[in-house]
């Protein structure tokens, strides 16, 4: 089911109170995964390549304002410049709706499903922070202690 076609106060959401939002391309890249993850949840897809993240975020915020969800998870393909926006849209919706809910963020990386913290999602918005982290990682890799250990 498409997120944007789901009624924000849907009976399905009120009954299950668990929402899984996945990037449409996950269906192709990881067949069977959505079926597995959707058990006990209302599973809906969204595509930030097709729909602007403001529209997606407003829909999620509208759901949060109307339904007391117990759980929300987002699943996307790792490395997609479009799918990463889905994670940002969900975090923005939580903020706008002043929800206490903490979303789970999952990415498909090869054969792995990796959980990513909301903090990592936020950091991904700030390229300067990412650059600093990469520089720190490079400094650690080239540190004298590391060179000693490698000898």
LOMARKOL-968974 format. One record per atom (N, C-alpha, C): atom name; residue number from 1; x, y, z. Coordinates in steps of 0.001 Angstrom, whole numbers, plus 500000, padded with zeros to 6 digits. Layout:
BEGIN
 atom  nr      u      v      w
   CA NUM      X      Y      Z
...
END
This chain:
BEGIN
 atom  nr      u      v      w
    N   1 500840 498837 500000
   CA   1 500000 500000 500000
    C   1 500897 501243 500000
    N   2 500457 502247 499305
   CA   2 501228 503488 499217
    C   2 500937 504392 500419
    N   3 501982 504934 501024
   CA   3 501837 505822 502181
    C   3 500881 506969 501890
    N   4 501058 507629 500751
   CA   4 500262 508815 500454
    C   4 498794 508503 500202
    N   5 498460 507236 499954
   CA   5 497069 506832 499742
    C   5 496403 506340 501023
    N   6 497168 506196 502078
   CA   6 496643 505704 503350
    C   6 495980 506846 504117
    N   7 494773 506615 504614
   CA   7 494096 507598 505451
    C   7 494919 507799 506714
    N   8 495149 509040 507097
   CA   8 496013 509339 508247
    C   8 495486 508769 509557
    N   9 494184 508501 509630
   CA   9 493603 507898 510835
    C   9 493001 506536 510489
    N  10 493653 505839 509595
   CA  10 493158 504553 509099
    C  10 492852 503569 510223
    N  11 491792 502814 510014
   CA  11 491432 501745 510946
    C  11 492592 500783 511120
    N  12 493316 500517 510040
   CA  12 494475 499613 510115
    C  12 495508 500137 511107
    N  13 495790 501419 511038
   CA  13 496756 502033 511958
    C  13 496240 502031 513396
    N  14 494961 502330 513568
   CA  14 494389 502358 514917
    C  14 494397 500970 515550
    N  15 494215 499936 514729
   CA  15 494188 498568 515257
    C  15 495591 498030 515534
    N  16 496485 498173 514578
   CA  16 497831 497590 514735
    C  16 498781 498487 515510
    N  17 498676 499799 515325
   CA  17 499514 500801 516008
    C  17 501008 500627 515739
    N  18 501325 499913 514686
   CA  18 502721 499727 514280
    C  18 502809 500003 512786
    N  19 503735 500887 512419
   CA  19 503848 501322 511030
    C  19 505240 501027 510492
    N  20 505269 500419 509324
   CA  20 506517 500170 508596
    C  20 506450 500971 507305
    N  21 507384 501883 507131
   CA  21 507477 502666 505897
    C  21 508735 502202 505180
    N  22 508583 501805 503928
   CA  22 509753 501326 503201
    C  22 509885 502024 501854
    N  23 511121 502148 501418
   CA  23 511386 502695 500097
    C  23 510893 501708 499049
    N  24 510189 502187 498066
   CA  24 509588 501331 497031
    C  24 510610 500395 496405
    N  25 511841 500855 496237
   CA  25 512856 500029 495574
    C  25 513288 498824 496412
    N  26 512963 498813 497707
   CA  26 513320 497665 498549
    C  26 512611 496410 498047
    N  27 511393 496574 497512
   CA  27 510650 495429 496974
    C  27 511449 494704 495895
    N  28 512151 495463 495082
   CA  28 512933 494889 493980
    C  28 514282 494384 494476
    N  29 514946 495200 495284
   CA  29 516302 494874 495728
    C  29 516342 493756 496763
    N  30 515342 493658 497588
   CA  30 515301 492643 498649
    C  30 513937 491959 498687
    N  31 513603 491191 497644
   CA  31 512292 490538 497622
    C  31 512111 489646 498855
    N  32 510948 489691 499423
   CA  32 510648 488885 500603
    C  32 510904 489595 501918
    N  33 511756 490596 501915
   CA  33 512091 491294 503158
    C  33 510885 492030 503734
    N  34 510157 492717 502881
   CA  34 509013 493497 503356
    C  34 507952 492572 503939
    N  35 507723 491458 503286
   CA  35 506750 490487 503803
    C  35 507144 490048 505216
    N  36 508420 489795 505401
   CA  36 508927 489366 506712
    C  36 508780 490483 507754
    N  37 509204 491695 507399
   CA  37 509176 492815 508345
    C  37 507773 493347 508623
    N  38 506843 493107 507709
   CA  38 505510 493692 507855
    C  38 504591 492899 508780
    N  39 505031 491761 509245
   CA  39 504180 490958 510126
    C  39 503786 491767 511370
    N  40 502478 491923 511563
   CA  40 501968 492671 512709
    C  40 502027 494179 512546
    N  41 502430 494643 511373
   CA  41 502566 496082 511124
    C  41 501763 496481 509880
    N  42 501423 497738 509819
   CA  42 500872 498291 508588
    C  42 502083 498686 507749
    N  43 502239 498045 506600
   CA  43 503400 498303 505735
    C  43 502980 499179 504558
    N  44 503677 500290 504403
   CA  44 503388 501219 503313
    C  44 504694 501633 502645
    N  45 504615 501900 501363
   CA  45 505820 502334 500656
    C  45 505724 503819 500320
    N  46 506895 504389 500147
   CA  46 507017 505776 499696
    C  46 508245 505848 498798
    N  47 508252 506830 497919
   CA  47 509387 506993 497014
    C  47 509757 508474 496917
    N  48 510807 508883 497636
   CA  48 511227 510286 497580
    C  48 511767 510716 496216
    N  49 512040 509771 495343
   CA  49 512437 510143 493982
    C  49 511213 510646 493215
    N  50 510051 510124 493562
   CA  50 508808 510502 492901
    C  50 508065 511611 493645
    N  51 508009 511496 494970
   CA  51 507239 512433 495787
    C  51 508176 513243 496674
    N  52 507949 514531 496742
   CA  52 508801 515413 497542
    C  52 508729 515022 499013
    N  53 509859 515127 499704
   CA  53 509887 514703 501110
    C  53 508984 515556 501994
    N  54 508680 516768 501600
   CA  54 507752 517581 502393
    C  54 506357 516960 502404
    N  55 505954 516394 501279
   CA  55 504651 515735 501184
    C  55 504659 514475 502046
    N  56 505736 513718 501960
   CA  56 505872 512494 502758
    C  56 505892 512839 504245
    N  57 506670 513833 504625
   CA  57 506772 514226 506035
    C  57 505424 514705 506574
    N  58 504673 515460 505775
   CA  58 503363 515929 506224
    C  58 502420 514758 506450
    N  59 502459 513774 505577
   CA  59 501604 512597 505738
    C  59 501952 511860 507029
    N  60 503250 511658 507280
   CA  60 503674 510958 508498
    C  60 503301 511781 509734
    N  61 503502 513088 509683
   CA  61 503123 513954 510809
    C  61 501613 513896 511049
    N  62 500836 513833 509980
   CA  62 499379 513730 510099
    C  62 498981 512429 510783
    N  63 499671 511357 510453
   CA  63 499422 510066 511111
    C  63 499756 510173 512596
    N  64 500926 510728 512895
   CA  64 501358 510850 514295
    C  64 500413 511725 515116
    N  65 499797 512713 514485
   CA  65 498865 513598 515182
    C  65 497528 512916 515465
    N  66 497216 511855 514729
   CA  66 495905 511226 514841
    C  66 495901 509842 515473
    N  67 497031 509150 515392
   CA  67 497096 507769 515878
    C  67 498245 507648 516868
    N  68 497974 507046 517996
   CA  68 499008 506834 519017
    C  68 499783 505564 518652
    N  69 500777 505726 517788
   CA  69 501561 504570 517349
    C  69 502458 504065 518472
    N  70 502622 502757 518511
   CA  70 503571 502131 519440
    C  70 504952 502042 518807
    N  71 504961 501941 517490
   CA  71 506221 501687 516787
    C  71 506146 502212 515358
    N  72 507272 502732 514896
   CA  72 507401 503108 513487
    C  72 508810 502748 513048
    N  73 508909 502096 511909
   CA  73 510211 501729 511358
    C  73 510272 502181 509905
    N  74 511472 502518 509469
   CA  74 511725 502934 508093
    C  74 512795 502009 507534
    N  75 512548 501465 506346
   CA  75 513511 500566 505708
    C  75 513796 501077 504304
    N  76 515074 501269 504000
   CA  76 515462 501734 502670
    C  76 516723 501013 502210
    N  77 517045 501244 500968
   CA  77 518301 500757 500404
    C  77 519396 501732 500837
    N  78 520488 501214 501347
   CA  78 521599 502064 501782
    C  78 522302 502648 500561
    N  79 522691 503893 500656
   CA  79 523458 504526 499588
    C  79 522627 505275 498569
    N  80 521314 505159 498639
   CA  80 520463 505869 497691
    C  80 520284 507319 498139
    N  81 520601 508278 497261
   CA  81 520417 509681 497638
    C  81 518939 510040 497810
    N  82 518056 509231 497233
   CA  82 516625 509487 497381
    C  82 516099 508847 498658
    N  83 516445 507577 498865
   CA  83 515932 506849 500032
    C  83 516367 507469 501351
    N  84 517552 508032 501408
   CA  84 518002 508636 502670
    C  84 517042 509750 503091
    N  85 516407 510382 502124
   CA  85 515447 511444 502428
    C  85 514225 510918 503180
    N  86 513908 509645 502987
   CA  86 512777 509050 503694
    C  86 513043 509036 505202
    N  87 514278 508746 505568
   CA  87 514659 508767 506985
    C  87 514561 510191 507540
    N  88 515011 511157 506756
   CA  88 514932 512559 507183
    C  88 513474 513007 507318
    N  89 512632 512588 506379
   CA  89 511215 512967 506412
    C  89 510537 512447 507673
    N  90 510847 511220 508056
   CA  90 510245 510632 509254
    C  90 510708 511365 510510
    N  91 511994 511661 510601
   CA  91 512495 512399 511765
    C  91 511873 513795 511833
    N  92 511705 514439 510692
   CA  92 511077 515766 510653
    C  92 509620 515677 511093
    N  93 508918 514646 510654
   CA  93 507517 514454 511035
    C  93 507377 514258 512540
    N  94 508269 513496 513126
   CA  94 508251 513273 514577
    C  94 508438 514600 515308
    N  95 509364 515399 514797
   CA  95 509639 516702 515415
    C  95 508438 517642 515278
    N  96 507890 517730 514079
   CA  96 506765 518627 513804
    C  96 505534 518229 514622
    N  97 505294 516924 514736
   CA  97 504127 516429 515475
    C  97 504360 516424 516987
    N  98 505580 516770 517392
   CA  98 505953 516752 518815
    C  98 505670 515388 519439
    N  99 505989 514355 518671
   CA  99 505756 512976 519104
    C  99 506895 512488 519991
    N 100 506568 511644 520922
   CA 100 507578 511032 521793
    C 100 508118 509739 521168
    N 101 507527 509339 520061
   CA 101 507921 508108 519383
    C 101 509349 508208 518852
    N 102 510084 507139 518970
   CA 102 511423 507068 518387
    C 102 511373 506051 517252
    N 103 511609 506510 516045
   CA 103 511543 505617 514886
    C 103 512782 504740 514807
    N 104 512588 503535 514296
   CA 104 513716 502655 513988
    C 104 514073 502893 512526
    N 105 515354 503019 512263
   CA 105 515844 503253 510906
    C 105 516681 502053 510489
    N 106 516273 501409 509403
   CA 106 516962 500229 508901
    C 106 517374 500467 507455
    N 107 518570 500006 507111
   CA 107 519032 500105 505726
    C 107 519488 498740 505240
    N 108 519211 498477 503977
   CA 108 519657 497242 503331
    C 108 521004 497527 502694
    N 109 522018 496869 503193
   CA 109 523376 497029 502669
    C 109 523853 495640 502261
    N 110 523842 495382 500957
   CA 110 524155 494033 500488
    C 110 523119 493068 501038
    N 111 523582 492015 501695
   CA 111 522673 491036 502293
    C 111 522314 491371 503732
    N 112 522868 492450 504254
   CA 112 522644 492817 505651
    C 112 521529 493845 505803
    N 113 520865 493766 506959
   CA 113 519948 494817 507388
    C 113 520640 495473 508577
    N 114 520938 496739 508455
   CA 114 521678 497452 509495
    C 114 520769 498505 510113
    N 115 520682 498485 511450
   CA 115 519908 499514 512138
    C 115 520791 500741 512324
    N 116 520227 501890 512009
   CA 116 520932 503165 512080
    C 116 520216 504032 513118
    N 117 520961 504693 513957
   CA 117 520361 505519 515014
    C 117 519774 506811 514435
    N 118 518768 507373 515110
   CA 118 518260 508688 514695
    C 118 519371 509742 514686
    N 119 520344 509580 515552
   CA 119 521484 510507 515589
    C 119 522286 510439 514284
    N 120 522466 509227 513765
   CA 120 523181 509068 512492
    C 120 522382 509679 511346
    N 121 521058 509516 511395
   CA 121 520203 510116 510365
    C 121 520374 511633 510384
    N 122 520360 512205 511581
   CA 122 520524 513662 511694
    C 122 521907 514092 511208
    N 123 522938 513346 511585
   CA 123 524303 513693 511168
    C 123 524436 513678 509651
    N 124 523695 512788 508993
   CA 124 523773 512685 507533
    C 124 523283 513954 506836
    N 125 522556 514791 507550
   CA 125 522088 516061 506978
    C 125 523189 517104 506928
    N 126 524223 516911 507732
   CA 126 525266 517921 507886
    C 126 526579 517422 507292
    N 127 526847 517810 506075
   CA 127 528054 517347 505389
    C 127 529318 517781 506110
    N 128 529291 518913 506783
   CA 128 530476 519351 507528
    C 128 530781 518374 508661
    N 129 529753 517862 509332
   CA 129 529963 516868 510393
    C 129 530494 515565 509814
    N 130 529924 515151 508705
   CA 130 530384 513923 508053
    C 130 531850 514072 507664
    N 131 532202 515228 507132
   CA 131 533597 515481 506749
    C 131 534520 515392 507960
    N 132 534120 516003 509069
   CA 132 534939 515923 510296
    C 132 535098 514483 510763
    N 133 534023 513715 510720
   CA 133 534094 512306 511128
    C 133 535037 511514 510223
    N 134 534973 511785 508938
   CA 134 535867 511102 507996
    C 134 537318 511477 508244
    N 135 537551 512744 508542
   CA 135 538924 513179 508853
    C 135 539424 512517 510127
    N 136 538564 512438 511156
   CA 136 538949 511768 512401
    C 136 539272 510302 512149
    N 137 538451 509670 511338
   CA 137 538698 508263 511005
    C 137 540034 508116 510285
    N 138 540314 509027 509365
   CA 138 541590 509005 508644
    C 138 542766 509225 509567
    N 139 542606 510140 510525
   CA 139 543674 510392 511498
    C 139 543929 509159 512350
    N 140 542866 508477 512756
   CA 140 543031 507260 513562
    C 140 543722 506168 512756
    N 141 543348 506060 511496
   CA 141 543963 505034 510639
    C 141 545453 505284 510449
    N 142 545833 506542 510447
   CA 142 547233 506904 510211
    C 142 547980 507236 511498
    N 143 547387 506921 512648
   CA 143 548015 507274 513923
    C 143 549249 506417 514183
    N 144 550239 506951 514935
   CA 144 551451 506190 515276
    C 144 551133 504908 516045
    N 145 550104 504946 516936
   CA 145 549746 503743 517694
    C 145 549302 502632 516753
    N 146 548529 502993 515763
   CA 146 548036 502001 514805
    C 146 549206 501431 514011
    N 147 550141 502294 513608
   CA 147 551307 501817 512860
    C 147 552133 500857 513702
    N 148 552250 501135 515012
   CA 148 552989 500244 515915
    C 148 552318 498875 515984
    N 149 550987 498873 516095
   CA 149 550240 497619 516195
    C 149 550372 496789 514927
    N 150 550526 497447 513801
   CA 150 550587 496744 512528
    C 150 551956 496136 512274
    N 151 552962 496532 513026
   CA 151 554318 496015 512794
    C 151 554510 494658 513380
END
